Amino acid sequence: MKLGPHLHRIGNDVVAAYLVDTEEGVTVVDAGLAGHWPELLAELTTMGRTPDDVRGLVLTHGDTDHIGFAERLRREHGVPVYVHAADADRARGGDKPKPTFGRWRPGALLGFLTYSLRKGGLRTTYLTEVTEVHDGDVLPLPGAPRVVGMPGHSPGSIAVHVPVADAVMVGDALTTRDVLTGRTGPGPAPFTDDPAQALDSLSRLAGLDATWLLPGHGAPWRGDLAALPDEVRRAAAS
């Protein structure tokens, strides 16, 4: 799906990943599930690109529904994979906390699990090599993506701000579709390690110049980034 002149999405509102397309090549942000590989190839084809045009893959964090095809892209096409240093072990399959589910609805949870299984959620290949990044880094990739630290969902959760695409990809720093309840609109993401810290981190979005806010789960969102933290907090309290 083409969102803008330099911006594409693969997946859907259940699980999504993003592609930034510039003259220098392609930057991929997040890798969805393993079964999103054919969608990646198909989207690249519509862009007149191939996997060899991908210069790097940036992970917003190290959870399995975001690293799906990352290792395959790295192994088969030599694409470097960037992840925050605090999530590097998680992306390699290391231990992670077991956060509680919180509220859930059977239909929404079943839909998420069914989609995840159909897209290879049980066939995740963890990373064997990563390039570690830190808050404030501007990466040497198409679109000059900048790392914005957003700890909370995981210690190394980040947002990826890409000015040329007029977008910020936020991973699970927030969601616009709760995969456990089906609720739509900006709100806190489930399976979050430290919910209070995640809410505090949202203030870092206020100073970014971007029209598109792109979550890992849910529809693309457009609005006032400065007002977004309060909207998510209201959703968390409801």
C-alpha positions as CSV (number, residue, x, y, z in Angstrom):
1,M,0.0,0.0,0.0
2,K,1.4,3.4,-1.0
3,L,0.8,6.0,1.7
4,G,2.8,8.8,0.1
5,P,5.6,9.6,-2.4
6,H,8.2,8.0,-0.3
7,L,6.2,5.8,2.0
8,H,4.6,2.3,1.7
9,R,3.0,-0.2,4.1
10,I,2.8,-4.0,4.1
11,G,0.7,-6.1,6.3
12,N,-2.6,-4.7,7.6
13,D,-4.1,-3.2,10.7
14,V,-3.3,-6.3,12.7
15,V,0.5,-6.3,12.0
16,A,2.2,-3.8,9.8
17,A,5.7,-2.8,8.5
18,Y,6.8,0.1,6.5
19,L,9.1,0.9,3.5
20,V,10.8,4.3,2.8
21,D,11.7,4.7,-0.8
22,T,14.2,7.3,-2.0
23,E,16.7,7.7,-4.8
24,E,19.3,6.1,-2.6
25,G,17.3,2.9,-2.1
26,V,14.9,1.5,0.4
27,T,14.8,1.5,4.2
28,V,12.4,-1.0,5.9
29,V,11.1,-0.3,9.3
30,D,10.0,-3.5,11.2
31,A,9.7,-6.9,9.7
32,G,6.3,-8.0,10.8
33,L,5.9,-11.8,10.8
34,A,7.8,-14.4,8.8
35,G,4.8,-14.8,6.4
36,H,5.0,-11.2,5.4
37,W,8.0,-12.0,3.2
38,P,5.9,-12.5,0.0
39,E,4.2,-9.1,0.7
40,L,7.6,-7.4,1.0
41,L,8.6,-8.8,-2.4
42,A,5.3,-7.9,-4.0
43,E,5.5,-4.3,-2.6
44,L,9.0,-3.9,-3.7
45,T,8.0,-5.0,-7.2
46,T,5.2,-2.4,-7.4
47,M,7.9,0.2,-6.4
48,G,10.2,-1.0,-9.2
49,R,12.6,-2.4,-6.6
50,T,14.1,-5.7,-5.5
51,P,15.4,-6.8,-2.1
52,D,18.9,-5.8,-3.3
53,D,17.7,-2.2,-3.2
54,V,17.1,-2.4,0.5
55,R,19.9,-0.7,2.3
56,G,18.8,-1.4,5.9
57,L,16.1,-2.7,8.2
58,V,15.3,-0.8,11.4
59,L,13.5,-2.6,14.2
60,T,11.3,-0.5,16.6
61,H,11.9,-3.2,19.1
62,G,12.8,-6.9,19.4
63,D,9.4,-8.7,19.7
64,T,8.7,-11.6,17.5
65,D,5.8,-9.9,15.6
66,H,8.3,-7.2,14.5
67,I,11.3,-9.2,13.5
68,G,9.6,-11.8,11.3
69,F,11.6,-11.7,8.0
70,A,14.5,-9.6,9.3
71,E,17.0,-12.5,9.6
72,R,16.0,-13.8,6.1
73,L,16.6,-10.4,4.6
74,R,19.9,-10.1,6.4
75,R,21.1,-13.6,5.4
76,E,19.9,-13.7,1.8
77,H,20.6,-10.1,0.8
78,G,23.2,-8.8,3.2
79,V,20.8,-6.2,4.6
80,P,22.0,-4.8,8.0
81,V,19.5,-4.9,10.8
82,Y,19.4,-2.0,13.3
83,V,18.0,-2.3,16.8
84,H,18.4,-0.3,20.0
85,A,21.2,-1.7,22.2
86,A,18.7,-2.4,25.0
87,D,16.7,-4.7,22.8
88,A,19.5,-6.4,20.9
89,D,19.4,-9.5,23.2
90,R,15.6,-9.7,22.8
91,A,15.9,-9.6,19.0
92,R,18.4,-12.5,19.3
93,G,15.9,-14.6,21.2
94,G,17.1,-13.7,24.7
95,D,14.9,-13.6,27.8
96,K,12.2,-11.0,28.2
97,P,9.6,-10.1,30.8
98,K,6.2,-11.8,30.7
99,P,3.7,-8.9,30.9
100,T,0.2,-9.6,31.8
101,F,-2.5,-9.6,29.2
102,G,-4.8,-7.0,30.7
103,R,-8.2,-6.6,29.2
104,W,-9.1,-8.8,26.3
105,R,-12.1,-9.9,24.2
106,P,-12.3,-13.4,22.8
107,G,-13.1,-12.4,19.2
108,A,-10.2,-9.8,19.0
109,L,-7.7,-12.2,20.6
110,L,-8.7,-15.1,18.4
111,G,-8.4,-12.9,15.3
112,F,-4.9,-11.8,16.3
113,L,-3.8,-15.3,17.0
114,T,-5.3,-16.7,13.8
115,Y,-3.7,-14.0,11.7
116,S,-0.3,-14.5,13.4
117,L,-0.4,-18.3,12.9
118,R,-1.4,-17.9,9.3
119,K,1.5,-15.5,8.8
120,G,4.1,-17.7,10.4
121,G,4.1,-16.4,13.9
122,L,5.4,-19.8,15.2
123,R,8.2,-19.8,12.6
124,T,10.1,-16.7,13.8
125,T,13.9,-16.8,13.2
126,Y,15.7,-14.7,15.6
127,L,18.6,-12.4,14.6
128,T,22.1,-13.6,14.7
129,E,23.7,-10.3,13.9
130,V,22.5,-6.8,14.6
131,T,23.8,-3.3,14.5
132,E,23.1,-1.5,17.8
133,V,21.7,2.0,17.8
134,H,21.0,4.6,20.5
135,D,18.6,7.5,21.1
136,G,19.3,10.4,18.7
137,D,21.3,8.4,16.1
138,V,20.7,9.4,12.5
139,L,21.2,6.2,10.5
140,P,23.2,6.1,7.2
141,L,20.2,4.8,5.3
142,P,17.7,6.2,2.7
143,G,15.6,8.9,4.3
144,A,18.1,9.5,7.1
145,P,15.9,7.9,9.8
146,R,16.5,9.3,13.2
147,V,16.2,7.1,16.3
148,V,13.9,8.4,19.1
149,G,14.1,6.5,22.3
150,M,10.6,5.3,23.6
151,P,11.3,2.9,26.4
152,G,8.4,1.3,28.1
153,H,6.9,-1.3,25.9
154,S,10.4,-2.8,26.0
155,P,13.7,-1.3,27.3
156,G,14.9,-0.6,23.7
157,S,11.6,0.5,22.1
158,I,12.2,3.3,19.6
159,A,10.3,5.5,17.2
160,V,11.8,6.1,13.8
161,H,11.4,9.6,12.4
162,V,11.8,9.9,8.7
163,P,11.3,13.6,7.6
164,V,11.4,12.8,3.8
165,A,8.4,10.5,4.3
166,D,6.7,13.0,6.7
167,A,6.3,10.1,9.1
168,V,7.2,8.6,12.4
169,M,7.0,4.9,12.9
170,V,6.3,4.1,16.5
171,G,6.2,0.3,16.7
172,D,4.4,-0.6,19.9
173,A,5.0,2.7,21.7
174,L,1.3,3.1,21.2
175,T,-1.4,1.4,19.1
176,T,-4.3,2.5,17.0
177,R,-5.9,-1.0,17.2
178,D,-5.6,-3.0,20.4
179,V,-5.0,-6.6,19.2
180,L,-6.5,-7.9,22.5
181,T,-9.7,-5.9,22.6
182,G,-10.3,-4.7,19.1
183,R,-10.5,-1.1,20.3
184,T,-9.5,1.4,17.6
185,G,-7.9,4.8,18.0
186,P,-4.7,5.9,19.8
187,G,-4.2,3.9,23.0
188,P,-1.5,2.0,25.0
189,A,-0.2,-1.2,23.4
190,P,-0.8,-4.5,25.2
191,F,2.1,-6.8,26.3
192,T,4.0,-3.7,27.6
193,D,6.9,-4.3,30.0
194,D,6.5,-1.0,31.9
195,P,3.1,0.8,31.1
196,A,3.9,3.9,33.2
197,Q,7.2,4.4,31.5
198,A,5.6,3.9,28.0
199,L,3.1,6.6,28.7
200,D,5.9,9.0,29.9
201,S,7.9,8.3,26.7
202,L,5.0,9.6,24.5
203,S,6.0,13.2,25.3
204,R,9.0,12.6,23.0
205,L,6.7,12.6,20.0
206,A,5.4,16.2,20.6
207,G,8.4,17.9,19.0
208,L,8.5,15.8,15.9
209,D,7.6,17.3,12.5
210,A,5.5,14.6,10.9
211,T,2.0,14.2,9.4
212,W,1.9,10.4,9.6
213,L,2.1,8.4,12.8
214,L,2.5,4.8,11.9
215,P,2.0,2.0,14.5
216,G,2.9,-1.6,14.3
217,H,-0.7,-2.5,15.0
218,G,-3.6,-0.4,13.7
219,A,-4.4,2.1,11.0
220,P,-2.0,5.0,10.1
221,W,-2.9,8.0,12.1
222,R,-2.8,11.7,11.3
223,G,-3.3,14.5,13.8
224,D,-1.6,16.7,16.4
225,L,1.4,14.8,17.9
226,A,1.5,17.3,20.8
227,A,-2.0,16.3,21.8
228,L,-1.4,12.6,21.3
229,P,0.0,11.7,24.8
230,D,-3.1,13.0,26.6
231,E,-5.3,11.0,24.2
232,V,-3.4,7.8,24.9
233,R,-3.5,8.5,28.6
234,R,-7.3,9.0,28.5
235,A,-7.6,5.7,26.6
236,A,-5.4,4.0,29.3
237,A,-7.7,5.3,32.1
238,S,-11.0,4.4,30.4
